[in-house]
């Protein structure tokens, strides 16, 4: 299994939903088990360990949500809570890593106090990741919980779940349609509301992670054509919404260091806000109505596909 675990191997249109749930969660949770110790104890050597952990928790959470009807509720809630804790710790660390790395590319003594301020905050959040890793490792807690979860997933749909089609390719289009509806609901039309675009990015990520899980039930177009378009949209939105964390951190810096001026003529906070406006304009130029309509139509075409049409 690839460490990233983006795609779920070994599934096909005729796979039962229960088997798809088991295989998907095995893949997603294995990546967490691999990534968490690295992010806890080797982050100083490679900051990408934290980034990979953050993404892995999002993917695992998406699988828990998608297959919740096949999972024992108590164990599902346990994993949901732990994944949320890990994601928050990794998210805060990642935001600081990205900003520190960006500032380190600048030269001059003016940037050094800002980097020291951010580095201190970064050191303060690392123990949270270490504690979570140690808790999950103690008595093989994470692995044992995962094994229990897999054992309790039914081998086939129970009588209570008879309304849900057993075949993956019958069930998956209904699920993709739900994610498409949530996505389309927040499609921006020239919006300048950064928070609204942030919420749209969250829906876009949810759609992306759903496609990763559901792709084996569809023809190759979903994976090869629709998915790259969704991925590109998420990246474009990220150019705007990533400013949110940087602005918050620069605002903290200014509050604690009001007497210092990091740059002549403009503070880091002012510069960040200007970059945010520029990236917003770039996104509006890129996200045309034609591009939006094309993606929406591609998703609509896929949600009408069932087992007999693959």
C-alpha positions in Angstrom: 0.0 0.0 0.0 1.3 3.5 -0.9 1.9 5.6 2.1 -0.3 8.4 0.8 -3.3 6.1 0.5 -5.1 8.5 -1.9 -6.8 5.8 -4.0 -8.4 2.7 -2.6 -7.1 -0.3 -4.4 -8.8 -3.7 -4.8 -12.4 -2.4 -5.2 -14.7 -2.5 -8.2 -18.2 -1.8 -9.3 -19.4 -5.2 -8.0 -17.8 -4.9 -4.6 -20.3 -4.8 -1.8 -20.6 -1.5 0.1 -19.6 -3.2 3.3 -16.4 -4.6 1.8 -15.7 -1.2 0.3 -16.1 0.4 3.7 -13.7 -2.1 5.3 -11.0 -1.8 2.6 -11.3 2.0 2.6 -11.0 2.4 6.4 -8.1 -0.1 6.5 -6.3 2.0 4.0 -7.1 5.4 5.6 -6.4 4.4 9.2 -3.1 2.6 8.2 -1.9 5.9 6.9 -2.7 7.6 10.2 -0.9 4.9 12.1 2.2 5.4 9.9 2.1 9.2 9.8 1.4 10.1 13.4 4.7 8.9 15.0 6.6 10.6 12.2 4.9 13.9 12.7 5.4 13.6 16.5 9.1 12.7 16.6 10.6 13.6 13.2 8.9 16.9 12.4 12.2 18.8 12.9 13.8 16.8 10.1 10.9 17.1 7.6 8.0 19.4 8.1 6.1 17.5 5.4 5.4 14.8 8.0 2.9 17.1 9.7 1.4 18.1 6.4 0.9 14.4 5.4 -0.7 13.7 8.8 -3.1 16.6 8.5 -4.3 15.4 5.0 -4.5 11.8 6.3 -6.8 12.8 9.1 -9.1 14.6 6.7 -9.2 11.5 4.4 -9.9 9.2 7.3 -12.6 11.4 8.7 -14.2 11.5 5.2 -14.3 7.7 5.1 -15.8 7.5 8.6 -18.6 9.9 7.5 -19.3 8.2 4.2 -19.6 4.7 5.7 -21.1 5.6 9.1 -24.1 3.3 8.5 -21.9 0.3 8.4 -19.9 1.1 11.5 -20.5 0.5 15.2 -21.5 3.8 16.6 -19.4 3.8 19.7 -16.2 2.9 17.9 -16.9 5.4 15.1 -17.4 8.2 17.6 -14.1 7.3 19.3 -12.2 7.5 16.0 -14.0 10.7 15.0 -13.0 12.4 18.2 -9.4 11.3 18.0 -9.1 12.3 14.3 -10.5 15.7 15.1 -7.9 16.2 17.9 -5.0 15.1 15.6 -6.2 17.3 12.8 -6.4 20.4 15.0 -3.0 19.8 16.4 -1.4 19.1 13.0 -3.3 22.0 11.4 -2.0 24.6 13.9 1.5 23.2 13.5 1.2 23.2 9.7 0.0 26.8 9.5 3.1 27.9 11.5 5.5 25.7 9.4 4.3 27.2 6.2 4.6 30.8 7.3 8.0 30.3 8.9 9.3 28.6 5.8 8.0 31.5 3.7 9.6 34.1 5.9 12.9 32.3 6.0 13.2 32.9 2.2 13.4 36.6 3.0 16.7 38.3 3.9 17.5 40.9 6.4 17.4 41.3 10.2 13.9 42.7 10.1 12.3 39.3 9.6 14.2 37.6 12.3 12.0 38.8 15.3 8.9 37.6 13.4 10.4 34.2 12.8 11.5 33.8 16.4 7.9 34.7 17.5 6.4 32.1 15.2 9.1 29.5 16.0 8.2 29.8 19.7 4.6 29.3 18.9 5.5 26.3 16.8 7.5 24.7 19.6 4.6 25.2 21.9 2.2 23.1 19.8 4.5 20.2 19.1 3.9 18.5 22.5 0.2 18.2 21.6 1.1 16.0 18.6 3.6 14.0 20.7 1.0 13.4 23.4 -1.6 12.2 20.9 1.0 9.8 19.3 2.0 8.4 22.6 -1.6 7.9 23.6 -2.4 6.0 20.4 0.8 3.9 20.8 0.2 2.9 24.4 -0.9 -0.7 24.5 -1.3 -0.5 20.7 -4.5 1.4 21.4 -5.0 2.7 17.9 -4.3 -0.6 16.1 -6.5 -2.6 18.5 -9.4 -0.1 18.1 -9.0 -0.2 14.3 -9.1 -4.1 14.4 -12.2 -4.0 16.4 -13.8 -1.6 14.0 -13.0 -3.8 11.0 -14.4 -6.9 12.7 -17.7 -5.2 13.4 -18.3 -4.2 9.8 -20.8 -6.7 8.4 -19.7 -9.0 5.6 -22.9 -8.1 3.7 -25.8 -5.8 4.2 -28.0 -6.7 7.1 -31.8 -6.8 7.0 -31.9 -3.4 8.6 -29.8 -2.0 5.7 -31.8 -3.8 3.0 -32.9 -0.4 1.5 -29.3 0.3 0.7 -28.1 -1.5 -2.5 -25.3 -4.0 -1.8 -23.3 -3.3 -4.9 -20.9 -0.5 -4.7 -21.8 0.9 -8.2 -25.5 1.1 -7.2 -24.8 2.9 -4.0 -21.9 5.2 -5.0 -23.8 7.5 -7.5 -26.3 8.4 -4.7 -23.5 9.4 -2.4 -21.6 11.4 -5.1 -24.9 13.2 -5.9 -25.1 14.4 -2.2 -21.6 15.8 -2.4 -22.3 17.4 -5.7 -25.4 19.1 -4.3 -23.5 20.4 -1.3 -20.7 21.7 -3.6 -23.1 23.4 -6.1 -25.0 25.0 -3.2 -22.0 27.2 -2.4 -20.7 27.8 -5.9 -19.3 31.4 -5.8 -20.5 34.1 -8.3 -17.9 36.8 -8.1 -17.9 36.7 -4.3 -15.4 38.9 -2.4 -16.3 37.3 0.9 -13.1 35.4 2.0 -15.0 33.5 4.6 -17.6 32.3 2.1 -14.7 31.2 -0.2 -13.2 29.3 2.8 -16.5 27.5 3.3 -16.6 26.7 -0.4 -13.1 25.3 -0.2 -14.2 23.0 2.6 -17.0 21.7 0.4 -14.5 21.3 -2.5 -12.2 19.2 -0.3 -15.1 17.1 0.9 -16.0 16.4 -2.8 -12.4 15.6 -3.6 -12.1 13.1 -0.7 -15.4 11.5 -1.6 -14.3 11.0 -5.2 -11.1 9.3 -4.0 -13.3 6.8 -2.0 -16.0 6.3 -4.6 -13.9 6.3 -7.9 -13.8 2.4 -8.2 -17.5 2.4 -8.7 -17.4 4.7 -11.8 -15.8 4.7 -15.2 -12.3 6.1 -15.5 -13.5 9.6 -16.4 -14.3 10.5 -12.8 -10.7 9.8 -11.7 -8.9 11.0 -14.8 -10.9 14.1 -15.8 -13.3 15.2 -13.0 -11.0 14.7 -10.1 -8.1 16.8 -11.5 -10.5 19.7 -12.1 -11.7 19.5 -8.5 -8.2 19.2 -7.2 -7.1 22.3 -9.2 -10.1 24.2 -7.9 -9.1 23.4 -4.3 -5.5 24.6 -5.0 -6.7 27.8 -6.5 -9.0 28.5 -3.5 -6.1 27.6 -1.2 -4.1 30.5 -2.7 -6.8 32.8 -1.2 -7.8 31.1 2.0 -4.3 30.3 3.2 -4.0 34.0 3.9 -6.5 33.6 6.7 -4.0 31.8 9.0 -1.2 34.1 8.0 -3.3 37.2 8.8 -4.3 35.8 12.1 -0.7 35.1 13.1 0.7 38.5 11.8 -2.1 40.2 13.8 -0.9 38.3 16.9 2.7 39.4 16.1 1.7 43.1 15.9 -0.4 42.9 19.1 2.6 41.6 21.0 5.2 43.8 19.3 3.4 47.0 18.6 6.6 49.1 18.9 8.4 47.2 16.1 8.0 47.7 12.4 8.9 44.6 10.4 9.1 46.5 7.1 9.5 50.1 6.1 6.2 51.5 4.9 4.1 48.5 5.5 3.7 45.8 8.2 3.6 42.1 7.4 -0.1 42.2 8.2 -0.7 45.0 5.6 1.3 43.1 3.0 -0.6 39.9 3.7 -3.9 41.7 3.3 -2.7 43.1 0.0 -1.6 39.7 -1.3 -5.0 38.3 -0.2 -6.8 40.9 -2.4 -4.5 40.1 -5.4 -5.0 36.4 -5.1 -8.8 36.9 -4.8 -8.7 38.8 -8.1 -6.6 36.1 -9.7 -9.1 33.5 -8.6 -12.0 35.5 -10.0 -10.3 35.8 -13.4 -9.6 32.0 -13.4 -13.0 30.8 -12.0 -15.1 31.8 -15.0 -18.8 30.8 -15.4 -17.7 28.5 -18.2 -15.3 26.7 -16.0 -17.9 26.4 -13.2 -20.6 25.1 -15.6 -18.2 22.5 -17.1 -17.3 21.1 -13.7 -20.9 21.1 -12.5 -22.0 19.3 -15.7 -19.3 16.7 -15.5 -20.3 15.9 -11.9 -24.0 15.7 -13.0 -23.1 13.2 -15.8 -21.3 11.0 -13.3 -24.1 10.9 -10.7 -26.4 9.3 -13.3 -24.1 6.3 -13.8 -25.1 3.0 -12.2 -23.9 -0.6 -12.5 -25.5 -1.2 -15.8 -23.7 1.8 -17.3 -20.1 1.2 -16.3 
